[in-house]
Amino acid sequence: MKDPGSPSSILTPVHPAGWPFIAVFFVVAVILGFVWMPLFWVGLLLTGWCVYFFRDPPRTTVDDPHVVTSPADGMVQHTGARVPPPELEMGDRPLPCVGVFMNVFDVHVNRTPVIGRIVRRAYHKGRFLNASLDKASDENERQSFRIAMDDGRDVGLVQIAGLVARRIIAFRGEGDELHAGERVGLIRFGSKCDIYMPEGTVPLVLPGQRAIAGETVIARLDGGQTGRRGRTS
């Protein structure tokens, strides 16, 4: 067991995909420092932000096949029905959908919302609109996963690029078995995730709520749940 006061338990890990960018930011900071020393400190500050952006903190996920957890850190943006992207091959009927918007200060490592197997992964080249816009789900560049659960139902996870994002990275592919909260991808920099759930699923979150990847329960698939009401104060 790790000592709770040890550096390894206090410092947040950085995802390996971030180290090349951190190195570039630091080298640029050093070069700028030779031009004008105050620019070095600006570059060093941006390097620190890059380290912060690529942080990959551990998460504790409920190991329950009926639970849908948020795939992303960020703000719940919408909880209404939406037609899944055609490349998911989940039909053309609107399905319950929860969208989570990530700003440039959120953790951008995405996790599986359910336990299952990836039966389809598809990339769609598109635009780079602000991911907070509703039409970004249809028009922006995206990467989609269809995850089959043991009960035969499917859940769709769509990583959507944003205004600043220019690269969607997938860690897992078709045929891979996913455990609860397992890392499936990352988006650089600022973006959105949509989760498409089986018909009849009632979201348990509200627009404006903060979500934590792998920990916030956004829905249950075993029935008996009612929608939630809330107010901002």
N, C-alpha and C positions, 0 to 999 in steps of 0.2 A: 504494500500500500504506500502511495506517495505521501510524503509529508505535506500537509496542506499549506505550509508556509514556504515550501521550496520554490525556486524560480520556475521549475517545470510545471507547477500547478497554478502559478499566478499568471505567467506570460501566455498570451493567446497564440496558438500555432498559426503559421502562415502557410497557405496552400502552395505546393510546389510550382503551380502554374504562374504564380506571381513573382517568383524570384528573378526571372529575366527582365521583367519590367522594373523591379526595384533596382536592379543593377544599372539599367539604362538611366533611370532617374538620377541615381547617385553619380554616375560618370558625367552626366550633363551638368550636375551641380558643381562638380570639381572643375570642369572646363569653364563654366561661368565665373567661378571664383578667380580664375586667372585673368579674366577680362575686367571684373570689378568685384571686390570682395563681398559687398552686400548681396550680390546676386547668388553667391554660394549659399548664404543662409536661406534665401528664398528657395533655391533648389533643394536644400536639405529639408526644408519644411514640406515641400511637395513630395520628396522621397518618403518622409514620415507618413504622409497621407496615403501614398501607394502601399506601404506596409499595412496600414490600417485597412485599406480597401480589400486586400487579399487575405485578411485574417480568416481563420477557419476554426472557430471554437467548437469543442465537443458538445453534443446535445444528447439528452436523454429522451428517447421516444417510447411511447406506449406500444408494447408488442401485442397488438390486438388486431386481428384480421378485419374487424368491423369498423375500425377507426380510420378516418381520413385526417391527416395532419398537414399543416401548411408546408409547401415545398420551399418557401422563401421567407426571409426576414423582410418586413416592410409593412405598408399600410394596406388594409383590405379596401379595395377600390369598388368592387361591385359583387353582388351576390344573386344576380338574376339569371334567367335562362338565356342560353346562347347556342347557336348552331356551331358544332365543332368544326375545326378546319377540315377541308375535304381529304387532305392527305392522311388524316387519322383513320379514315374509313369507319367512322362510328355512326354513319347515317346523316340525314339532312334535317332531322327534327331537333328543335332546341332542347338542350339538356341543362340541368342545374349546373351553374358555373360560378366559381369564386375566383376573383382576380386579385392578386397581391402585387402592389407596385413597390419597387425598390429604388430608393434614391442613391446617390453616389456615396453616402455614408453608411448604408446598410451592408451587412454580410451578403456576398453575392454567390456563395456556394449553395446550389440547390439540391434538395433531397427528395427522395420518393415520397409521395403522399400516402401510399398504401403498400401493403405487402403483396408481391406478385411477380409476374414474369413479363419482360418486355417482349411483346409480340410484333410491334412495329415501331420503327424510328424513322422519321422523315424530316428532311430539311427543305424549307421554302424560302427562296430568295425574295426579298421585298424591300420596302422603304425603311427609312429611319426617322419616323415621326416621333414626337414626344410620347413615351410609353404610357403616360397618364391619360392620353386621349382614348376615348372609347374605340375609335376606328383603328387604332394601332393593332388591336387583336386580329383584325382582318388584313391589314395592308402592310404591316411591318415584317422584316425578316424574322424568321422563327424556326425553332426546332421542336418537333413534337414526338412524344412517346405515348404509345397505347400500352397500358399495363393490364394484363389479364390476372384476375384474382382466382383463388381456388374454387370459389363458388360459381365461376363461369361469367361473372360480370366484368366489365372493363371500366377503367378510369383513364382519362386522358390528361397528360401534363404537357403544357406548351410553354417553352421558354421564348420570350419575345424581346427582341432587341429594342433599344430606345434611341433617343436623339443623339446621345454620345456613344452608346454601345456600338461596336463594330465587329464583335466576334462572340459567337456562342460556342462553347466547348462542351462536348458530351464525354462523360467518363464511362458510360455503359452503352451496350448495343443490344440488338435483337437477340433474343434467346437467353439473356442474362436473368438470373433469379435475383430479386431484390428483397432485402431484409427491411425491417421497419426503420425509416429515417435514413436510409443509405444515401450517400452522395451520388448524384447522377450527372451533375454538370455545373457549369459556371458561366456567367455572362459578364462581359466587360463593356462598358462601365455604366450603370444605371439602366434599369430595365423592368420587366414585368413577367409574372407567371400566371397562367390561367389553368384551373383544374376543372375538368369536365367529369361529372359524376353520373351514376345511373339515374334513370327517371324515378321520380318520387323521393329523391334525397332532399332533405331539408338542411340548408346551411345553418350552422350554429354560431356564425360570426356576423358582424354587421359592418357596413361601410364606415370607414373612419377608425376602426380598431387596429391596433398594432398586432402583428403576427410574428411568431418566432418559428423558423424552419425546424421541422422535426419535433416540435413540442406543442404548438398551438393546435388543438383539435378544432377543425373547421366543419366537420360533419361526422355522423355515424351512419353506417349502412345496414344496421340491424333493426331499423324501424323504432317506433315508439317515441320519436323525438318531435318536438314542435319548434317552429321558428321562434327566434328571439326578437324582442323589442328593446329599444334603447333610446337614450337621448344624450346629447352632448351638453356638458355643463362646465 
